[in-house]
Amino acid sequence: MMRILLTGVTGRLGQYMIPEFGDLDLTLTAPRPLAENPQQLPFIQADLTRFDECQSLMSAVKPQIIVAVGAIPYATDAPNQPARERQRPFDATMQVNIMGLYYMMMAAVEHNVEMVIFTGSNVPVLDRDGNYRYLPLDDEHPDAVPANSYTFTKCAGDLMMAWFTRAHGIQTIATRPGWMHTAAQMKALAQNMQPATKWDNGLWQYIAYEDVARAHRQILDARADLPAHDVYLLSAADHRAQEDSRELVEKFCPPELAQTLPPDFGGRQAFISCRKAQQAFGYDPQHSWTDYR
């Protein structure tokens, strides 16, 4: 049975990943203790920002595949952080998301790991000023200049995957999921929805945690048909506004950007295209906030 190492399992996304990979020889890891483990899966506490702990982890598990979920999902050096987030050192995002990933990859190469599936983010391609060349955004659209340290680490993480594939031959697939929502968050969104009043430079994008987790399993299952390295956007099939897509465009979209939309764009179609993921491994998001209206 295939040996899988899943990092970041004490985070929210990690909890959604466990059921997707639970039928395999799965080992869990995180830098702090796991509060609940109903399946009694093997768990090893390890700080990936320490290279010696990464080496020990790889030696103990001997994984064939790593699903690298662990990360800090915000910029710890940004001003005006909420009190909970200010508890971390200012450089924590850089240390965990860059050095932790680097140490993990170096240890993976040392221990002949075959593949790493890296959970990135779509923030590299999103532009807070809305300077997009065309819509819908897709995997060919140029990245924006990073707006903070978190965005930088996600750009760097994708590039690190490409580097390790080129330098060491390890297969690496990076995902770029959107703003992840739980079922409770989507229900609250549906209950509190108000009409849009302006164009959203973030393109009203979102995705359900379940669809992110499922995509990672689809990547694993399709690995033999995937390239040595690639990056895939992941989004819900729709958007977080109550209006149809064309209505949003007609009311709020800058005219020069609206002109780039294909003629068949409409309905509640998302402003981010996941066609590449659909064609590569059958990505097909199943969840929407509209399920709770």
C-alpha positions as CSV (number, residue, x, y, z in Angstrom):
1,M,0.0,0.0,0.0
2,M,1.3,3.5,-0.9
3,R,2.9,5.3,2.0
4,I,1.6,8.9,2.3
5,L,2.8,11.7,4.6
6,L,0.3,14.5,5.3
7,T,1.7,17.6,6.8
8,G,-0.2,20.4,8.6
9,V,-2.9,18.1,10.0
10,T,-3.8,20.4,12.9
11,G,-4.9,23.1,10.5
12,R,-8.4,23.2,9.1
13,L,-7.5,22.0,5.6
14,G,-5.5,19.1,7.0
15,Q,-8.7,17.8,8.7
16,Y,-10.5,17.7,5.3
17,M,-7.5,15.9,3.7
18,I,-7.5,13.0,6.1
19,P,-10.7,11.3,4.8
20,E,-9.4,11.6,1.2
21,F,-6.2,9.7,1.9
22,G,-7.4,7.5,4.8
23,D,-7.6,4.4,2.7
24,L,-3.8,4.4,2.1
25,D,-0.9,3.9,4.4
26,L,-1.2,7.4,5.8
27,T,1.0,9.1,8.5
28,L,0.1,12.5,9.9
29,T,2.4,15.2,11.1
30,A,2.2,18.7,12.6
31,P,4.3,20.9,14.9
32,R,1.9,20.6,17.7
33,P,-0.1,17.7,19.2
34,L,-3.2,16.4,17.4
35,A,-6.3,17.0,19.5
36,E,-8.4,14.3,17.9
37,N,-7.5,11.3,15.9
38,P,-10.6,9.1,15.6
39,Q,-9.1,6.8,13.0
40,Q,-6.1,6.3,15.2
41,L,-3.8,7.0,12.3
42,P,0.0,7.2,12.9
43,F,1.0,10.7,14.0
44,I,4.5,12.1,14.4
45,Q,4.9,15.6,15.9
46,A,7.6,17.4,14.0
47,D,8.7,21.0,13.4
48,L,9.5,21.3,9.7
49,T,11.5,24.5,10.3
50,R,14.1,22.2,11.9
51,F,16.0,20.2,9.3
52,D,17.0,17.5,11.7
53,E,13.3,16.9,12.5
54,C,12.5,16.7,8.8
55,Q,15.2,14.1,8.4
56,S,13.9,12.1,11.3
57,L,10.4,12.3,10.0
58,M,11.3,11.0,6.6
59,S,13.4,8.3,8.1
60,A,10.6,7.1,10.3
61,V,7.8,7.2,7.7
62,K,9.7,6.5,4.4
63,P,6.9,8.2,2.4
64,Q,6.5,7.7,-1.3
65,I,4.2,10.7,-1.5
66,I,4.1,13.9,0.6
67,V,0.9,16.0,0.6
68,A,2.3,19.3,1.9
69,V,-0.6,21.2,3.4
70,G,1.2,22.8,6.4
71,A,1.6,26.6,6.2
72,I,0.8,29.9,7.9
73,P,-2.1,31.3,5.9
74,Y,-1.5,35.0,6.6
75,A,1.4,37.6,6.8
76,T,2.7,37.6,10.3
77,D,4.7,40.8,9.6
78,A,1.6,42.8,8.4
79,P,0.5,45.7,10.6
80,N,-2.8,45.7,12.5
81,Q,-2.9,41.9,13.0
82,P,-5.7,40.5,15.2
83,A,-4.4,39.7,18.7
84,R,-4.4,36.0,18.1
85,E,-2.2,36.3,15.0
86,R,0.2,38.8,16.8
87,Q,1.3,36.0,19.1
88,R,3.6,34.7,16.3
89,P,7.0,36.2,15.6
90,F,7.0,38.7,12.8
91,D,9.0,36.4,10.5
92,A,6.9,33.3,11.2
93,T,5.3,33.3,7.7
94,M,8.7,33.4,6.0
95,Q,10.2,30.8,8.3
96,V,7.4,28.3,8.1
97,N,6.3,28.8,4.5
98,I,9.8,29.2,2.9
99,M,12.4,27.5,5.2
100,G,10.0,24.8,6.5
101,L,9.1,23.9,2.9
102,Y,12.8,24.0,1.8
103,Y,13.9,21.7,4.7
104,M,11.0,19.3,4.0
105,M,12.0,19.2,0.3
106,M,15.6,18.6,1.0
107,A,14.8,15.8,3.4
108,A,12.4,14.4,0.8
109,V,15.1,14.2,-1.8
110,E,17.5,12.6,0.7
111,H,14.9,9.8,1.4
112,N,13.9,9.3,-2.3
113,V,10.3,10.6,-2.0
114,E,8.7,10.1,-5.4
115,M,6.2,13.0,-5.4
116,V,5.1,16.1,-3.5
117,I,1.7,17.6,-3.8
118,F,2.0,21.2,-2.5
119,T,-1.0,23.2,-1.4
120,G,-0.3,26.8,-2.5
121,S,-2.9,29.6,-3.1
122,N,-4.4,31.6,-5.9
123,V,-3.1,34.8,-4.2
124,P,-0.1,35.1,-6.6
125,V,-2.4,35.7,-9.6
126,L,-4.9,37.9,-7.8
127,D,-4.2,41.7,-8.0
128,R,-5.6,43.9,-5.2
129,D,-5.8,46.8,-7.7
130,G,-7.6,44.6,-10.3
131,N,-4.9,45.0,-13.0
132,Y,-5.8,41.9,-15.0
133,R,-5.1,41.3,-18.6
134,Y,-8.2,39.3,-19.3
135,L,-11.1,37.3,-17.7
136,P,-11.7,34.7,-16.7
137,L,-8.3,34.3,-15.1
138,D,-6.6,31.1,-15.9
139,D,-3.3,29.3,-15.3
140,E,-1.6,31.2,-18.2
141,H,-2.4,34.6,-16.7
142,P,0.8,36.4,-15.3
143,D,1.2,36.6,-11.6
144,A,0.8,40.0,-9.8
145,V,3.5,41.6,-7.8
146,P,3.2,40.1,-4.2
147,A,1.3,42.4,-1.9
148,N,2.6,40.9,1.4
149,S,4.9,38.2,2.8
150,Y,2.2,35.5,2.6
151,T,1.7,36.1,-1.1
152,F,5.4,36.1,-1.6
153,T,5.8,32.8,0.1
154,K,3.1,31.2,-2.1
155,C,4.8,32.5,-5.2
156,A,8.1,31.1,-3.9
157,G,6.5,27.8,-2.9
158,D,5.3,27.2,-6.5
159,L,8.8,28.1,-7.8
160,M,10.5,25.9,-5.3
161,M,8.5,22.9,-6.5
162,A,9.7,23.6,-10.1
163,W,13.3,24.0,-8.9
164,F,13.3,20.7,-7.0
165,T,11.8,18.9,-10.0
166,R,14.5,20.3,-12.3
167,A,17.4,19.8,-9.9
168,H,16.4,16.5,-8.3
169,G,13.9,14.8,-10.6
170,I,11.1,14.6,-7.9
171,Q,7.6,15.0,-9.3
172,T,5.9,18.1,-7.9
173,I,2.4,19.3,-8.4
174,A,1.3,22.6,-6.8
175,T,-2.3,23.7,-6.4
176,R,-3.6,27.2,-6.2
177,P,-7.0,27.0,-4.3
178,G,-9.1,30.1,-3.7
179,W,-10.5,31.5,-0.5
180,M,-11.5,28.3,1.4
181,H,-14.9,28.1,3.0
182,T,-16.5,25.6,5.4
183,A,-20.1,24.5,5.1
184,A,-20.9,26.8,8.0
185,Q,-19.2,29.8,6.3
186,M,-21.1,29.1,3.1
187,K,-24.4,28.9,5.0
188,A,-23.7,32.2,6.7
189,L,-22.8,33.7,3.3
190,A,-26.1,32.6,1.9
191,Q,-28.1,33.9,4.9
192,N,-26.4,37.3,4.9
193,M,-26.0,37.9,1.1
194,Q,-26.5,41.5,-0.1
195,P,-26.5,42.9,-3.6
196,A,-23.1,43.8,-5.0
197,T,-22.3,47.5,-5.0
198,K,-19.0,47.6,-6.8
199,W,-16.5,45.5,-8.7
200,D,-14.5,43.1,-6.6
201,N,-10.8,43.0,-7.5
202,G,-10.7,39.6,-5.8
203,L,-13.3,38.4,-8.3
204,W,-15.7,37.1,-5.7
205,Q,-13.7,33.9,-5.7
206,Y,-14.0,31.1,-3.2
207,I,-13.9,27.3,-2.9
208,A,-15.2,24.6,-0.5
209,Y,-12.6,22.8,1.7
210,E,-14.0,19.5,0.5
211,D,-13.3,20.4,-3.1
212,V,-9.7,21.3,-2.3
213,A,-9.1,18.1,-0.5
214,R,-10.8,16.1,-3.3
215,A,-8.6,17.7,-5.9
216,H,-5.5,16.6,-4.1
217,R,-6.6,13.0,-4.1
218,Q,-7.5,13.3,-7.8
219,I,-3.9,14.5,-8.4
220,L,-2.5,11.5,-6.5
221,D,-4.6,9.1,-8.5
222,A,-3.7,10.7,-11.8
223,R,0.0,11.1,-11.0
224,A,1.2,8.8,-13.8
225,D,-0.5,10.9,-16.4
226,L,0.6,14.3,-15.0
227,P,3.9,16.1,-15.9
228,A,6.9,16.1,-13.7
229,H,5.9,19.5,-12.5
230,D,2.9,21.7,-12.9
231,V,0.6,24.2,-11.2
232,Y,-3.2,24.2,-11.1
233,L,-5.8,26.8,-10.1
234,L,-8.7,25.5,-8.0
235,S,-11.9,27.4,-7.6
236,A,-15.6,26.9,-7.1
237,A,-17.6,26.7,-10.3
238,D,-19.4,29.9,-9.3
239,H,-18.7,33.1,-7.3
240,R,-19.7,34.7,-4.0
241,A,-22.1,37.3,-5.4
242,Q,-25.9,36.8,-5.7
243,E,-26.0,38.3,-9.2
244,D,-25.3,36.4,-12.4
245,S,-21.9,36.8,-13.8
246,R,-22.9,38.9,-16.8
247,E,-24.9,41.3,-14.6
248,L,-21.8,41.9,-12.4
249,V,-19.8,42.6,-15.6
250,E,-22.4,45.0,-17.0
251,K,-22.8,46.9,-13.8
252,F,-19.3,47.1,-12.4
253,C,-16.5,45.6,-14.6
254,P,-14.0,48.1,-16.2
255,P,-15.0,48.2,-19.9
256,E,-11.6,47.3,-21.2
257,L,-11.6,44.2,-19.0
258,A,-15.2,43.2,-19.9
259,Q,-14.2,43.1,-23.5
260,T,-11.9,40.2,-22.9
261,L,-14.6,37.9,-21.7
262,P,-15.6,35.1,-24.2
263,P,-19.0,35.3,-25.8
264,D,-20.2,32.2,-24.0
265,F,-19.3,33.4,-20.5
266,G,-22.5,33.7,-18.4
267,G,-24.8,32.1,-15.8
268,R,-23.0,32.0,-12.5
269,Q,-19.7,31.1,-14.0
270,A,-16.6,31.9,-11.9
271,F,-14.2,34.6,-12.9
272,I,-11.4,32.0,-12.5
273,S,-11.1,29.2,-14.9
274,C,-10.1,25.7,-13.7
275,R,-10.1,24.2,-17.2
276,K,-6.5,23.1,-16.9
277,A,-7.2,21.1,-13.7
278,Q,-10.4,19.7,-15.2
279,Q,-8.5,18.4,-18.3
280,A,-5.5,17.2,-16.3
281,F,-7.1,15.2,-13.5
282,G,-10.9,15.6,-13.7
283,Y,-11.3,18.4,-11.3
284,D,-15.1,19.0,-10.8
285,P,-16.1,21.1,-7.8
286,Q,-19.3,19.9,-6.2
287,H,-20.0,22.5,-3.5
288,S,-21.5,26.0,-3.7
289,W,-22.8,28.6,-1.2
290,T,-26.0,28.6,-3.2
291,D,-26.7,25.1,-1.8
292,Y,-27.7,26.9,1.4
293,R,-30.1,29.5,0.0
